[in-house]
Amino acid sequence: MKARPPAGAAQVLATATRVVLQVVLEGHSADEALAGFANHPQRAAIQAIALGAVRWYVRLAPAVLPLASAGGGELDARLRVLLVCAVHQLEYSSHSPASSVAAAVDAIRLLDLARAAGLVNAVLRRYLRERALRLAAVDRTLATRHAHPAWLVKALAQAWPQHLEQILTANNEHPPLCLRLDLRRGSVPAYLDELKAAGIEANGVSGVDSAVCLAAALPVREIPGFAEGRVSVQDSSAQLAAVLLAPQPGERVLDACAAPGGKTGALLERAGGELDLVALDSDAVRLHRVAENLERLQRKAQLVQADLRAAPDWWDARPFDAILLDAPCSGTGVIRRHPDIKLLRRAADLPRLAATQLELLRACWPLLRPGGRLLYGTCSVLPVENLGVIEAFLANEPGASLTQLPQAANCSPPLRSTSTGWQILPLARAGGDGFYYACLTRATTAGTV
């Protein structure tokens, strides 16, 4: 008897295929593509298949697609992506192979490609027979074995040769759910006791005093303290921005690329809300998310929509004591959270991103008071966006100097000292994401702005 897939499996697979199509063909992020299914009753299953297929696309596509194109001719994009999603199910699903094949055959019909149903069935059955040989063939190459684009593996090999395979492996792991606790409203030991009483396993993070990692992910509505703003979802490496900038009560602080507001909230929590904080972002929609986050956290800041690189018409000419510039970047340190980065980023993006980062850094600098400090950060592990940008800035800004961060030496995951800052690599299973930080101080002899 022909195996039948679980109820709804074909619909879920077809919907996941549509999500992946938006990433592969249209260049949307997975988050954008999944947003349209936020209220779908099977959203969790759709997300698991879609993100899994995106995570392993570079490895699975060359293993299965040649079987479908043996006769020549261009394959319909829906067929290509469906096959990759189906092979992901064969490799990682708990369903039987026969039921996964049956779900794929039904899913291709739901994608208006009923004429390809026989081909899907034949290709997937052949893949199952030849699976070991086909995967062995693609795995001969380091990049495809780890499902990374070749350009990125080359860049990582040049930057971190001793840690290359560790980084590639970490990028394919499922990330931990890390929380930031508002230490003004509770302590980590007390919160861990609260979680334990609720049957939730968790632990603190050494060196990041506000961080708690859950053993298993939960919807935010089920996380104690989230609704009332006592805790927020934020990776431990990202939490270090507030730790390293160390805002003091009464200071005037600029969060220069604030959306979606995680670091804005962390800065306010660190100073007990006693900051004159301006949260700036160029995107009105994303800035609205900052407002929503601050409302949940019961914190206040001045929100400004503006492009830092334009004339600072929003600025009242009062210099800032401290500036956080969490610059837009390649995201190569957070691939495990956003596997679509492997499909969306190109080597040609890096010079453009580095130029933008340098422009933003130069735009921030005149807003900083003499003696003030600026923390530059990215979630990248590529030197061109990190120490390369800082070196270029320092070379043309005699009033800027690097600031030592003694608190960085005690952080975990370990911050690796570079010539111009601190780098975190995404190595440990329960550790933080990849991040870079550098702190600059403006000379007190510089003229006022």
C-alpha positions in Angstrom: 0.0 0.0 0.0 1.3 3.5 -0.9 2.4 5.4 2.2 0.4 8.5 2.9 1.9 11.6 4.6 0.6 12.9 7.9 -2.5 15.1 7.6 -1.6 18.5 6.3 2.0 17.6 5.5 1.7 18.4 1.8 0.2 21.8 2.5 2.9 22.6 5.0 5.6 21.5 2.5 4.0 23.5 -0.3 3.8 26.6 1.9 7.5 26.2 3.0 8.4 25.9 -0.6 6.7 29.3 -1.3 8.7 30.8 1.6 12.0 29.5 0.3 11.1 30.7 -3.3 10.9 34.2 -1.9 14.4 33.9 -0.5 16.0 32.2 -3.5 14.3 34.0 -6.3 13.2 37.4 -4.9 16.0 38.1 -2.4 13.7 38.5 0.5 14.9 37.6 4.0 13.4 34.5 5.6 11.9 36.7 8.2 10.1 38.8 5.6 9.0 35.7 3.7 7.6 34.1 6.9 5.9 37.2 8.1 2.9 36.5 5.8 2.3 33.3 7.7 2.6 34.7 11.2 -1.0 33.5 12.1 -0.9 30.2 10.1 -1.9 27.3 12.4 1.1 25.3 11.1 3.6 28.2 11.2 6.1 26.4 13.4 6.2 23.4 11.0 6.4 25.8 7.9 9.3 27.7 9.6 11.2 24.6 10.5 11.1 23.2 6.9 11.8 26.6 5.3 14.7 27.5 7.5 16.1 24.0 7.4 16.0 24.0 3.6 17.6 27.4 3.4 20.3 26.4 6.0 21.3 23.3 3.9 20.4 24.6 0.4 23.9 24.8 -0.8 24.5 21.2 0.1 21.2 19.6 -0.9 20.6 21.4 -4.2 23.6 19.9 -6.0 22.8 16.5 -4.4 19.3 16.2 -5.9 18.7 18.7 -8.7 21.0 17.0 -11.3 18.6 14.0 -11.0 15.7 16.1 -12.2 17.6 17.9 -15.0 19.2 14.8 -16.6 16.9 15.2 -19.7 18.1 18.8 -20.2 16.0 21.9 -20.2 15.3 24.5 -17.5 13.5 23.3 -14.4 10.6 25.3 -13.0 11.8 27.2 -10.0 8.9 25.8 -7.9 10.1 22.3 -8.8 13.7 23.0 -7.9 12.9 24.5 -4.5 10.3 21.8 -3.7 12.8 19.1 -4.4 15.3 20.7 -2.0 12.7 21.1 0.7 11.6 17.5 0.2 15.2 16.2 0.5 15.6 18.3 3.6 12.6 16.3 5.0 14.2 13.0 3.9 17.4 13.9 5.7 16.0 15.6 8.9 12.3 14.7 9.3 11.1 12.0 11.7 8.5 10.9 9.1 9.2 7.8 7.1 10.9 8.3 3.7 7.8 6.9 1.9 5.5 9.4 3.6 7.8 12.3 2.9 8.0 11.3 -0.8 4.2 11.1 -0.9 3.9 14.6 0.7 6.2 16.0 -1.9 4.1 14.5 -4.7 1.0 16.0 -3.3 2.8 19.3 -2.6 3.9 19.8 -6.2 0.2 19.5 -7.2 -0.6 22.2 -4.7 2.0 24.4 -6.4 0.1 24.0 -9.7 2.6 21.6 -11.2 0.6 18.4 -11.3 2.4 17.4 -14.5 5.6 17.1 -12.5 4.2 14.8 -9.9 5.6 11.7 -11.6 9.0 13.4 -11.9 9.1 14.3 -8.2 8.2 10.8 -7.2 10.9 9.3 -9.5 13.6 11.8 -8.5 13.1 11.4 -4.7 13.0 7.6 -4.9 16.2 7.6 -6.9 17.8 10.0 -4.4 17.0 7.6 -1.6 18.7 4.8 -3.5 21.8 6.9 -4.3 21.8 9.1 -1.2 25.1 8.0 0.2 27.0 8.4 -3.1 25.4 11.7 -3.9 26.1 13.3 -0.6 29.6 11.9 -0.6 30.2 13.6 -3.9 29.1 17.0 -2.8 30.8 16.7 0.6 34.2 16.4 -1.1 34.2 20.2 -1.1 34.4 22.0 2.2 32.0 24.7 1.2 29.2 22.4 0.0 29.8 20.0 2.9 28.9 22.8 5.3 26.4 24.4 2.9 28.2 27.7 2.7 28.9 29.7 -0.5 32.5 29.3 -1.7 33.3 33.1 -1.4 32.4 33.1 2.3 34.4 30.0 3.1 37.4 31.6 1.4 36.9 34.8 3.4 36.5 33.0 6.7 39.6 30.8 5.9 41.7 34.0 5.4 40.4 35.6 8.6 40.2 32.7 11.0 42.2 29.7 9.5 42.5 27.9 12.8 38.8 28.2 13.6 37.3 27.7 10.1 35.6 24.4 10.5 34.4 25.3 14.0 32.7 28.5 12.6 31.1 26.6 9.7 29.8 24.0 12.1 28.5 26.6 14.5 26.7 28.4 11.7 24.6 25.3 11.0 23.6 24.7 14.6 20.2 25.7 15.9 20.8 28.8 18.1 20.0 28.9 21.8 17.2 31.2 23.0 19.0 33.8 25.2 17.2 36.3 27.4 18.3 39.7 28.8 17.1 40.3 32.4 16.5 43.9 33.6 18.8 43.8 36.6 17.0 46.8 38.1 13.9 44.6 38.4 15.4 41.3 39.5 18.5 39.1 39.7 19.6 36.2 37.6 19.6 33.7 40.5 16.1 34.7 41.4 14.9 34.5 37.8 16.5 31.1 37.4 14.5 30.0 40.4 11.4 31.4 38.9 12.0 29.5 35.6 12.7 26.3 37.5 9.4 26.6 39.4 7.7 27.0 36.0 9.4 23.8 34.7 11.8 25.7 32.4 15.4 24.6 32.3 17.9 27.5 32.0 21.3 28.7 33.0 23.2 32.0 33.4 26.0 33.0 31.1 29.4 33.5 32.6 30.7 37.0 32.0 27.4 38.5 30.9 25.6 39.4 34.1 22.2 40.0 32.5 22.0 36.9 30.3 20.0 33.7 30.8 19.9 30.9 28.2 17.0 28.6 27.9 17.6 24.9 27.3 14.8 24.8 24.8 13.1 27.6 22.9 9.7 28.8 23.9 7.2 31.3 22.4 7.7 34.6 24.1 4.2 34.6 25.5 5.2 31.6 27.6 8.4 33.2 29.0 7.9 34.4 32.6 8.4 38.1 32.9 8.4 38.9 29.1 5.0 40.5 28.8 5.7 42.9 31.7 9.2 43.8 30.4 11.3 42.1 33.0 13.1 40.1 30.3 13.8 40.4 26.6 15.1 38.1 23.9 18.6 39.1 23.1 21.8 37.1 22.4 24.5 37.3 25.1 27.0 38.7 22.6 24.6 41.5 21.7 24.0 42.2 25.3 27.7 43.2 25.6 27.0 46.4 23.7 25.4 47.9 26.9 28.1 46.3 29.1 31.0 47.7 27.1 29.6 51.2 26.5 28.6 51.3 30.2 26.2 54.2 30.2 26.1 56.2 33.4 23.0 57.8 34.9 22.5 61.4 33.7 24.5 60.9 30.5 23.3 61.9 27.0 23.5 58.9 24.8 22.8 58.3 21.1 21.8 54.8 19.8 22.7 55.6 16.2 21.1 52.6 14.4 18.6 51.7 17.0 16.0 49.4 15.4 14.5 47.0 16.5 15.4 48.4 19.9 17.1 45.6 21.8 20.2 47.5 22.5 18.2 50.7 23.2 16.4 48.9 26.0 19.6 47.4 27.3 21.3 50.8 27.6 18.3 52.2 29.5 18.2 49.2 31.8 21.9 49.4 32.5 21.5 53.0 33.7 18.2 52.5 35.5 16.4 54.6 32.8 18.2 57.7 33.9 19.6 58.6 30.5 18.8 61.3 28.0 18.8 58.8 25.2 18.1 59.4 21.5 17.2 56.3 19.5 17.7 57.0 15.8 17.0 54.9 12.8 16.3 55.7 9.1 13.4 53.2 8.8 10.1 54.4 10.1 8.6 50.9 10.3 11.6 49.5 12.2 11.6 52.6 14.5 8.0 51.8 15.4 9.3 48.4 16.7 11.7 50.4 19.0 8.6 52.2 20.4 6.8 48.9 20.9 9.8 47.4 22.7 10.3 50.4 24.9 6.6 50.4 25.9 6.8 46.8 26.9 10.0 47.5 28.9 8.5 50.6 30.6 11.4 52.7 29.4 11.5 56.0 27.6 13.7 57.5 24.9 13.5 60.2 22.2 12.8 58.4 18.9 14.2 60.1 15.7 13.8 59.0 12.1 16.8 60.2 10.1 19.7 59.2 8.0 22.9 59.8 9.9 24.7 60.5 6.7 22.4 63.4 5.8 22.5 66.9 7.3 21.7 66.5 11.1 18.6 68.6 11.0 17.3 66.5 13.9 20.2 67.4 16.2 19.9 70.2 18.8 23.7 70.8 18.8 24.0 69.3 22.3 26.9 66.8 22.1 26.5 63.2 23.3 28.5 61.8 26.1 28.4 58.3 24.5 27.3 56.9 21.2 26.5 53.3 20.2 26.9 52.6 16.5 25.6 49.1 15.8 26.3 49.3 12.1 24.5 47.5 9.4 26.7 44.6 8.2 26.9 41.3 6.4 25.5 39.4 9.4 28.1 36.7 9.0 28.3 36.3 12.8 24.6 35.5 13.1 24.1 32.9 10.3 22.9 30.3 12.7 19.9 32.6 13.4 19.5 33.8 9.9 20.7 31.0 7.5 19.3 33.0 4.5 22.5 35.1 4.8 24.3 32.2 3.1 22.0 32.6 0.0 21.5 36.4 0.0 25.0 37.8 0.6 27.6 38.2 -2.1 31.3 38.9 -1.9 30.6 42.1 -3.8 28.5 43.3 -0.9 31.4 43.6 1.5 33.1 46.8 0.0 29.7 48.5 -0.2 28.9 47.6 3.4 32.3 48.7 4.7 32.0 52.0 2.9 28.6 52.6 4.5 29.9 51.6 7.9 32.8 54.1 7.6 30.3 56.8 6.4 28.1 56.2 9.5 31.1 56.3 11.8 32.3 59.6 10.4 28.8 61.0 10.6 28.6 60.1 14.3 31.9 61.5 15.3 31.1 65.3 15.3 28.1 64.5 17.5 30.3 63.2 20.3 31.7 65.6 23.0 35.4 65.9 23.6 36.3 63.1 26.0 33.2 61.2 25.0 33.2 57.5 23.9 31.8 55.7 20.8 31.2 52.0 20.7 31.3 50.6 17.2 29.8 47.1 16.8 28.8 44.7 14.1 27.4 41.2 14.0 30.1 40.3 11.4 33.2 38.1 11.7 34.9 39.5 8.6 37.8 41.9 9.2 36.9 44.2 6.3 33.8 45.3 8.2 35.5 45.4 11.6 39.1 46.3 12.2 39.4 47.4 8.5 36.7 50.1 9.1 38.2 51.2 12.4 41.7 51.4 10.9 40.5 53.5 8.0 38.7 55.8 10.4 41.7 56.2 12.8 44.0 56.9 9.9 42.1 60.1 9.0 40.8 61.2 12.5 43.7 62.4 14.7 41.4 63.2 17.5 40.2 59.6 17.9 41.9 56.9 19.9 41.2 53.4 20.8 39.8 52.8 24.3 40.9 49.8 26.4 37.9 47.8 27.7 39.1 46.0 30.8 35.6 44.5 31.3 35.9 42.7 27.9 38.6 40.4 29.4 36.1 38.9 31.8 33.3 38.3 29.3 32.1 34.9 28.0 32.0 33.9 25.3 35.6 35.0 25.1 36.3 38.3 23.3 39.4 37.9 21.2 41.6 40.9 21.2 42.4 42.3 17.7 44.6 45.2 16.7 41.6 47.5 16.9 39.0 45.9 19.1 37.4 42.7 20.3 36.0 39.8 18.2 33.6 37.1 19.3 33.4 34.0 17.1 30.3 31.8 16.9 32.0 28.6 18.2 30.2 27.2 21.2 26.9 25.4 21.0 25.4 27.4 23.8 27.6 30.4 23.3 26.9 33.8 21.8 26.7 34.9 18.2 29.6 36.4 16.3 30.2 40.1 17.1 32.8 42.7 16.9 33.3 45.7 19.2 35.7 48.6 19.2 35.5 51.6 21.5 36.9 55.0 20.5 37.4 58.1 22.6 37.4 61.7 21.3 40.4 63.7 22.4 39.6 66.4 25.0 41.7 68.9 23.1 39.3 68.7 20.1 37.2 71.8 19.6 33.6 71.7 20.5 31.0 71.1 17.8 
